[in-house]
Amino acid sequence: MRSLTPRIVLELLAQEGLVREAYRDSQGIWTWSVGITGASGHRVYPRYKDNPQPVSRCLEVYIWLLRERYLPPVLDAFASHDPAEHELAAALSFHWNTGAIRRASWVARFLRGEREAARSAFLRWNRPPAIVARRRREAALLFEGAWSNNGTAPVYSVAKPSYRPIRPVWQDLSETVADLIEPGRPDESMQVRRPAARA
């Protein structure tokens, strides 16, 4: 698997959540959509401050960045290994969060088949402490094929004047994502495979 699928896009989306207007993250950095900052090359501030965008626009930019800026280095890191869909999803989620796919020691160990050593190295990317649960979900996906999303993602409001995300509402974004990944698809041709509903 060397391209995005709706399931891959939804998995990362469920980890990150979506905010329709610019907000300040835990470090005070202006952020928008699915964890996008100006460091991505897409200008966030002041473009989206007090300027909420439709969910479809948020997802369109997120998918574009995922495909153009994050997928190539992940595929380069995997080299000749053709990742399964769940492996690509986990690696993309890791790289989107850390930007470290090229220097993470777990990759070489994974490619050599050293699964326990790779898993241990993967789980050491555990700072700040709030990331630990996400890293465990990514590890379960990478090493066991255990998907955690069901087509839904948290969509946050923004509190003002603090500009912090609040009150997430879980929304089913599977159809919107599928339409953006494969425009013009017949309605019945792209069904997101859903695991058991989130508790």
C-alpha positions in Angstrom: 0.0 0.0 0.0 1.7 3.2 -1.2 -1.2 5.6 -1.4 -3.8 7.1 0.9 -7.1 5.4 1.6 -10.2 6.7 3.4 -9.4 4.4 6.3 -5.9 5.7 6.7 -7.1 9.4 6.5 -9.8 8.7 9.1 -7.5 6.9 11.5 -5.2 9.9 11.8 -8.1 12.3 11.9 -9.6 10.4 14.9 -6.2 10.7 16.7 -5.9 14.5 16.0 -9.4 15.8 15.9 -10.5 18.8 13.7 -10.9 22.5 14.6 -12.6 24.7 12.0 -10.9 27.9 13.0 -7.4 28.8 14.2 -6.6 28.0 17.9 -3.6 28.0 20.1 -2.2 24.5 20.8 -0.6 23.5 24.2 2.6 25.3 23.2 0.7 28.4 22.2 1.3 27.8 18.4 -1.5 28.8 16.1 -3.0 25.7 14.7 -6.0 24.8 12.5 -7.9 21.9 11.0 -6.2 18.6 11.7 -3.3 19.9 13.7 -1.9 22.0 10.9 0.6 24.8 11.8 2.4 27.3 9.6 5.4 25.0 9.7 3.6 22.8 7.2 3.9 25.4 4.6 0.2 26.3 4.7 -0.3 29.7 6.4 -2.7 29.3 9.3 -2.4 32.7 11.2 -4.0 35.1 10.7 -5.9 33.4 7.8 -8.1 31.2 10.0 -8.3 33.3 13.2 -12.0 34.0 13.8 -12.6 32.6 10.4 -14.1 29.1 10.6 -14.0 27.0 7.5 -16.4 24.3 6.3 -15.4 20.8 7.4 -14.8 19.9 3.8 -12.2 22.7 3.3 -10.4 21.7 6.5 -10.2 18.1 5.3 -9.2 19.1 1.8 -6.1 20.9 3.1 -5.3 18.2 5.6 -5.5 15.5 2.9 -3.4 17.6 0.5 -0.6 18.0 3.1 -0.8 14.4 4.1 -0.4 13.3 0.5 2.2 15.9 -0.6 4.3 16.5 2.5 4.0 13.5 4.8 3.4 10.4 2.6 6.7 10.7 0.5 9.1 10.7 3.5 7.2 7.8 5.1 7.4 5.8 1.9 11.1 6.7 1.6 11.7 5.4 5.1 10.0 2.1 4.3 12.3 1.8 1.2 11.6 -1.4 -0.7 9.1 -2.6 1.9 5.6 -2.3 0.6 3.6 -1.4 3.7 0.2 -2.9 4.4 -2.6 -0.4 4.9 -2.4 -0.6 8.7 1.4 -0.2 8.7 1.2 2.9 6.4 -1.6 4.4 8.6 0.4 4.0 11.8 3.6 5.4 10.3 1.8 8.4 8.8 0.1 9.1 12.2 3.5 8.9 13.9 5.2 11.2 11.3 2.3 13.7 11.3 2.7 14.0 15.1 6.5 13.9 15.4 8.0 14.8 12.0 10.6 12.2 12.9 10.1 9.2 10.5 13.7 9.7 9.1 15.4 9.5 12.4 13.3 7.1 14.4 15.2 4.0 15.3 12.1 1.8 15.3 11.9 2.0 11.5 15.1 0.2 10.8 14.3 -2.4 13.4 10.8 -2.9 11.9 12.3 -3.4 8.4 14.8 -6.0 9.8 11.9 -7.9 11.3 12.9 -7.1 14.9 9.3 -6.6 16.0 9.8 -6.5 19.8 12.7 -4.1 19.6 10.8 -2.0 17.0 7.7 -1.8 19.2 9.8 -0.9 22.3 11.6 1.8 20.3 8.3 3.1 18.9 6.7 3.4 22.4 9.7 5.4 23.7 8.3 8.4 21.7 6.2 9.2 24.7 6.7 12.9 25.3 4.6 14.8 26.4 2.8 12.4 28.7 -0.5 13.2 27.0 0.7 11.5 23.8 1.2 8.0 25.5 -2.3 6.7 24.8 -2.1 7.8 21.1 1.3 6.1 20.8 -0.1 2.9 22.2 -2.9 3.0 19.7 -0.5 3.6 16.8 1.7 0.7 18.0 -1.4 -1.6 18.2 -2.2 -0.6 14.6 1.4 -1.0 13.3 2.2 -4.3 15.0 -1.3 -5.9 15.3 -3.4 -4.3 12.7 -5.8 -3.0 15.4 -7.6 0.0 13.9 -9.1 2.4 16.5 -11.4 4.6 14.3 -14.9 3.9 13.2 -15.3 6.7 10.7 -15.9 9.4 13.3 -13.7 12.2 14.6 -13.9 14.8 17.3 -14.8 18.3 15.9 -13.9 21.0 18.4 -15.2 24.5 19.1 -12.8 27.3 20.1 -13.0 29.2 23.4 -12.3 32.9 23.3 -10.3 34.9 24.2 -8.0 32.0 25.1 -8.4 30.4 21.6 -8.2 26.9 23.1 -10.2 24.0 21.6 -13.2 22.9 23.7 -16.3 20.7 23.7 -15.6 18.1 21.0 -18.5 16.6 19.2 -17.9 13.3 17.4 -19.0 13.4 13.8 -19.1 10.8 11.1 -16.7 12.1 8.4 -16.4 8.9 6.4 -18.4 10.0 3.4 -16.7 13.4 3.2 -13.3 11.8 3.4 -14.1 9.1 0.8 -15.4 11.8 -1.6 -12.2 13.8 -1.2 -9.9 10.7 -1.7 -11.9 9.4 -4.7 -13.9 12.1 -6.3 -16.8 10.9 -8.5 -16.8 7.4 -6.9 -20.2 5.6 -7.0 -21.8 5.8 -3.6 -21.7 2.1 -3.1 -18.1 1.5 -4.2 -16.2 3.0 -1.2 -17.4 1.8 2.1 -15.2 2.5 5.1 -14.7 -0.8 6.9 -15.9 -0.1 10.4 -14.7 -1.8 13.6 -16.9 -1.9 16.6 -18.3 1.4 17.6 -16.2 3.6 20.1 -17.3 3.0 23.6 
